[in-house]
Amino acid sequence: MYELLCRSTERPWASKPERLDCVPETTNPKPLILHMQENRSHLSQDARVCFSVIGLLFMVTSIGPALHGHWLVPAFSILAMAALTFALERHGKSTPAQETLELADGQVRHRDSSGRQIELPAFWMHLAAEGRSPTDLRLFLRSRDGSIEFGRCLSLDERRAVAPLVAAALAHARGC
């Protein structure tokens, strides 16, 4: 999921940016902040059905060996389901990946949840979208000074939605 924010030109030091619904217009220049975070919503209905089918298959495939006296097969099935449930619970409680992309004052700043921060001038920067297949899309901001990959924590549809917004904000930050 992503959220467009901007800092007020009257209060650029404000700790909490304002929420935006669109990219700012050229007549009212405001620094743009794109906050991106990994989606950690509850399992969808399809995912719950898939999880139930996997559990049912484990049960069905362990009935035959259990009837023949092979008790390790049902024990393995129970342990496999417990491990899968534990992994899902642990993943749900971990901190989601986050990124912040800020386009302001002729600079592009990128911060991620691991603490890395990159700051490059926006003048020579351009947006590059790379995809090896229709289901793969990687977004880069490239310039002669370096490259920034952003949107790693977003889904494919969110990356497709964010790309034109970043392109417009980048053009605005360069002063085009």
Protein Blocks (a to p, Z undefined) as FASTA:
>chain_A
ZZdddddfklmmbmbdcddfbdcdfklccdddddddddfbdcdfklmmmmmmmmmmmmmm
mmmmmmnopaklmmmmmmmmmmmmmmmmmmmmpccdddddddeehiacdddfkopacddd
fklgccddddfbfkbccdddddfkbccdehklpcfklmmmmmmmmmmmmmmmnoZZ
